[in-house]
Amino acid sequence: MERFRDMQLFAALAGQPSLAAAARAAQVSGPTLIRAVARLEARLRVPLLTRSTRGVSLTDVGHAYLDDCLHLLAAVDAAEASAKGMHVQAQGNLRVFLPLLFSCYVMAPVLASYLDRYPEVRLVAHYHDYYPNLHEEGLDAAILVGELPNSSLIARPVGQVRQILCASPGYLEAHGEPRTPEDLKRHRLIAQAEEVDWDFPGYQLPSYQLKARARLGCATVQGAINAAVHGAGLVRCLSYPAHEHLLSGQLRRVLQAYEPPPLPIHVVYRAGRNAPMRVRSFVDHCVAALRTHPVFQLA
């Protein structure tokens, strides 16, 4: 039993920035967690942690062993859940990873409706803009924008988004609509940086690269879109944060023939058919809600 408890405590390191944070997550003292890791290292006869003046980090063996521990503990949880009936009833803690910007514009009502439908589930959402390692970070599911890296995860596609160029009708009326990417050199450009570096496949072989100084640099995507709505210039962004403005006519899409290929969006999860009901219910709910979401209906 001590070995299993030590593995549970070691697994608490997943997704935590420090031993202290892992100990808090496991609801034990720091020395208790350190002793558990020391026992594992003595039993395995390999170092699991590297200790230095800058702190503690996992060794390569430690990373591999952590992944194995998470798999094993998940299997134990699944067996217990099955015995308790949790495979047929969604309940318990659910940890999901969501892209920050996508969540701001799309996911809030989807999460709210899921919680209404499954009141016994406690949802913890992590908002970041990188590709997570679900096993190492102890996550149950994620929504990812873009091409998926190779992994053992189960992935279900829900739609595509595009990188679009748009401006307000008033701006286009005053300054003219660009017909080619080269025309953009004569326009006011809005970006999230001081410099614009936009790629336009299909205009010139292999593609046309526009490098120019932004007339307006904004710290956020929403700030750049709002500026475009008020006629400050042309902005390039993903289609979903501009979706409502396009529908209302506040923004108009230009140079559609030269847009980059669409980016897929997937709901991914681990454990496959052995996933507990809380995970399967969340995945099914998101797939159903997102596949019909109007933000993905943009041609």
KOLGUDREN-462256 format. One record per residue (C-alpha): residue in three letters; x, y, z. Coordinates in steps of 0.001 Angstrom, whole numbers. Layout:
N
  type       xx       yy       zz
   ALA        X        Y        Z
...
//
This chain:
299
  type       xx       yy       zz
   MET        0        0        0
   GLU     2907     2331      757
   ARG     4223     1900    -2784
   PHE      837     2817    -4253
   ARG      559     5859    -1974
   ASP     4060     6957    -2975
   MET     3071     6712    -6628
   GLN      -30     8811    -5933
   LEU     2076    11484    -4271
   PHE     4634    11407    -7091
   ALA     1784    11814    -9610
   ALA      827    15034    -7812
   LEU     3867    16604    -9515
   ALA     1952    16531   -12833
   GLY     1252    20060   -13984
   GLN     2658    21667   -10815
   PRO     5469    24250   -10929
   SER     7183    23117    -7719
   LEU     7312    20505    -4979
   ALA     5503    22887    -2652
   ALA     2662    23331    -5141
   ALA     2471    19560    -5670
   ALA     2334    18985    -1911
   ARG     -530    21484    -1592
   ALA    -2381    19777    -4449
   ALA    -1936    16394    -2745
   GLN    -2902    17924      627
   VAL      281    16725     2351
   SER     3313    18478     3772
   GLY     6390    19141     1667
   PRO     8572    16717     3711
   THR     5944    13977     3274
   LEU     6100    14362     -508
   ILE     9914    14450     -489
   ARG    10077    11245     1580
   ALA     7677     9518     -835
   VAL     9881    10435    -3813
   ALA    12987     9310    -1917
   ARG    11409     5905    -1235
   LEU    10563     5516    -4915
   GLU    14091     6470    -5954
   ALA    15541     3962    -3474
   ARG    13216     1222    -4712
   LEU    13847     1954    -8406
   ARG    17554     2764    -7914
   VAL    17298     5702   -10321
   PRO    17001     9462    -9725
   LEU    13533    10826   -10465
   LEU    14309    14439    -9597
   THR    17216    16747   -10327
   ARG    17984    19097    -7471
   SER    19852    22366    -8002
   THR    20050    25879    -6579
   ARG    17286    26888    -9010
   GLY    14883    24290    -7692
   VAL    13780    20754    -8506
   SER    12891    19264   -11891
   LEU    12090    15821   -13240
   THR    14847    13754   -14832
   ASP    14180    12005   -18151
   VAL    13497     8819   -16190
   GLY    11265    10828   -13875
   HIS     9187    12125   -16796
   ALA     8728     8568   -18139
   TYR     7891     7184   -14707
   LEU     5403     9998   -14059
   ASP     3627     9190   -17313
   ASP     3461     5500   -16323
   CYS     2152     6401   -12865
   LEU     -592     8558   -14336
   HIS    -1619     5722   -16682
   LEU    -1658     3205   -13821
   LEU    -3559     5455   -11427
   ALA    -6066     6311   -14155
   ALA    -6649     2590   -14694
   VAL    -7223     2113   -10968
   ASP    -9636     5069   -10918
   ALA   -11463     3616   -13928
   ALA   -11796      227   -12214
   GLU   -13174     1831    -9058
   ALA   -15465     4089   -11062
   SER   -16830     1108   -12926
   ALA   -17514     -692    -9668
   LYS   -19252     2379    -8250
   GLY   -21310     2972   -11348
   MET   -19472     6142   -12351
   HIS   -19048     4804   -15869
   VAL   -22771     5183   -16329
   GLN   -23213     8350   -14287
   ALA   -21166    11507   -14827
   GLN   -19724    12667   -11519
   GLY   -16456    13701    -9939
   ASN   -13678    16144   -10856
   LEU   -13025    16938   -14512
   ARG    -9891    18848   -15564
   VAL    -9944    20314   -19080
   PHE    -7600    22490   -21132
   LEU    -9023    25290   -23283
   PRO    -7384    27844   -25598
   LEU    -7772    31248   -23980
   LEU    -9049    33278   -26945
   PHE   -11311    30505   -28271
   SER   -12842    30122   -24823
   CYS   -13590    33841   -24541
   TYR   -15668    33820   -27713
   VAL   -17079    30298   -27964
   MET   -16762    28048   -24922
   ALA   -18451    29893   -22027
   PRO   -22054    28914   -22966
   VAL   -20919    25383   -23863
   LEU   -19402    24911   -20390
   ALA   -22460    26426   -18708
   SER   -24849    24097   -20515
   TYR   -22659    21092   -19679
   LEU   -22705    21934   -15970
   ASP   -26482    22355   -16080
   ARG   -26848    18954   -17672
   TYR   -24386    17142   -15362
   PRO   -24749    18667   -11882
   GLU   -22566    16021   -10201
   VAL   -19448    17018   -12177
   ARG   -17003    19596   -10801
   LEU   -15225    21219   -13740
   VAL   -11767    22786   -13496
   ALA   -10774    24656   -16677
   HIS    -7179    25600   -17483
   TYR    -6827    28441   -20004
   HIS    -3575    28653   -21984
   ASP    -2352    28999   -25558
   TYR       14    26060   -26077
   TYR     -286    22342   -26798
   PRO     -575    20555   -23426
   ASN      639    17111   -22438
   LEU    -2562    15677   -21004
   HIS     -775    12788   -19282
   GLU     1926    14867   -17586
   GLU     -435    17679   -16619
   GLY    -3155    15390   -15294
   LEU    -5778    16688   -17732
   ASP    -8825    14715   -18834
   ALA    -9649    16501   -22100
   ALA    -8685    19503   -24192
   ILE    -9845    21580   -27124
   LEU    -7004    22343   -29523
   VAL    -6801    24775   -32441
   GLY    -4477    23860   -35309
   GLU    -2831    20720   -36628
   LEU    -2412    18104   -33918
   PRO     1019    16830   -32911
   ASN     1487    13080   -33040
   SER      150    11528   -29866
   SER    -1811     8630   -28437
   LEU    -4793    10846   -27696
   ILE    -8267    10262   -29084
   ALA    -9239    13238   -31285
   ARG   -12677    14216   -32557
   PRO   -12904    17043   -35114
   VAL   -15533    19724   -34559
   GLY   -14839    22362   -37201
   GLN   -12377    24705   -38848
   VAL   -11451    28346   -38426
   ARG    -9722    30675   -40838
   GLN    -7229    33477   -40665
   ILE    -9033    36360   -42306
   LEU    -8352    39959   -43316
   CYS   -11098    42477   -42734
   ALA   -11940    46160   -42329
   SER   -14998    48291   -41709
   PRO   -17174    49248   -44697
   GLY   -16458    52901   -43895
   TYR   -12708    52384   -44115
   LEU   -13001    50494   -47408
   GLU   -15236    53189   -48853
   ALA   -12753    55901   -47895
   HIS    -9529    54099   -48849
   GLY   -10611    51531   -51441
   GLU   -10678    47748   -51195
   PRO    -7352    45944   -51769
   ARG    -7472    43574   -54735
   THR    -4085    41902   -54215
   PRO    -1840    41434   -51170
   GLU      587    43975   -52643
   ASP    -2122    46631   -52419
   LEU    -1892    46395   -48626
   LYS     1342    48411   -48714
   ARG     -808    51486   -49389
   HIS    -3236    50806   -46541
   ARG    -3378    51336   -42782
   LEU    -2569    48021   -41120
   ILE    -3515    46993   -37583
   ALA    -1502    44299   -35812
   GLN     -580    42952   -32378
   ALA     2996    44092   -32935
   GLU     4803    47045   -34436
   GLU     5677    45070   -37557
   VAL     3328    43188   -39899
   ASP     4531    39818   -41202
   TRP     1627    38274   -43113
   ASP     1808    35295   -45457
   PHE     -520    35050   -48500
   PRO     -412    31637   -50187
   GLY    -1622    31457   -53770
   TYR     -645    34993   -54765
   GLN     2959    34364   -55740
   LEU     4903    31102   -55694
   PRO     5461    29706   -53177
   SER     3667    32545   -51355
   TYR     3702    36294   -50862
   GLN     5172    37632   -47636
   LEU     4021    41086   -46621
   LYS     6470    42830   -44306
   ALA     5458    46326   -43312
   ARG     5201    48644   -40345
   ALA     1832    48561   -38604
   ARG       19    51872   -38508
   LEU    -1570    50741   -35239
   GLY     -146    48166   -32838
   CYS    -2543    46706   -30260
   ALA    -1725    44566   -27240
   THR    -4756    42294   -27702
   VAL    -6712    40723   -30534
   GLN    -9921    42314   -29283
   GLY    -8280    45723   -29232
   ALA    -7153    45299   -32838
   ILE   -10613    44142   -33961
   ASN   -12331    47021   -32150
   ALA    -9991    49467   -33853
   ALA   -10866    47966   -37246
   VAL   -14592    48203   -36469
   HIS   -14121    51934   -35886
   GLY   -12345    52441   -39204
   ALA    -8693    52488   -38119
   GLY    -7558    50115   -40865
   LEU    -7274    46470   -41912
   VAL    -6775    43726   -39343
   ARG    -5820    40071   -39739
   CYS    -7247    37681   -37163
   LEU    -8814    34278   -36713
   SER   -12412    34143   -37850
   TYR   -14102    33400   -34513
   PRO   -13286    36632   -32607
   ALA   -14517    38659   -35605
   HIS   -17557    36477   -36256
   GLU   -20218    38702   -34658
   HIS   -18823    41822   -36344
   LEU   -18921    40085   -39733
   LEU   -22526    38992   -39202
   SER   -23597    42489   -38162
   GLY   -21829    44108   -41115
   GLN   -19427    46097   -38949
   LEU   -16538    44334   -40653
   ARG   -16123    43086   -44204
   ARG   -13799    40308   -45292
   VAL   -11294    41066   -48081
   LEU    -8715    39096   -50111
   GLN   -10499    35791   -49415
   ALA    -8766    34126   -52381
   TYR    -5413    34522   -50634
   GLU    -6294    33314   -47140
   PRO    -4097    30603   -45558
   PRO    -5566    27084   -45293
   PRO    -8154    26664   -42507
   LEU    -7087    25451   -39068
   PRO    -8874    22381   -37650
   ILE   -10308    22299   -34146
   HIS   -10460    19028   -32204
   VAL   -11717    17818   -28869
   VAL    -9055    15426   -27559
   TYR    -9002    13117   -24562
   ARG    -7123    10152   -23176
   ALA    -8150     6697   -22007
   GLY   -10459     6004   -24985
   ARG   -13316     3633   -24197
   ASN   -12034     3282   -20628
   ALA   -12614     6977   -19965
   PRO   -15064     7595   -17111
   MET   -18494     8933   -17891
   ARG   -17572    12474   -16847
   VAL   -14940    12575   -19620
   ARG   -17061    10882   -22273
   SER   -20047    13091   -21452
   PHE   -17923    16251   -21719
   VAL   -16433    15198   -25050
   ASP   -19829    14237   -26505
   HIS   -21380    17482   -25257
   CYS   -18630    19643   -26773
   VAL   -18687    17797   -30094
   ALA   -22461    18184   -30418
   ALA   -22421    21861   -29401
   LEU   -19418    22900   -31499
   ARG   -20188    21068   -34737
   THR   -23349    23152   -35124
   HIS   -21894    26370   -33717
   PRO   -22349    29332   -36109
   VAL   -18731    30379   -35693
   PHE   -17714    27354   -37791
   GLN   -20182    28073   -40590
   LEU   -17954    30771   -42117
   ALA   -17028    29608   -45630
//
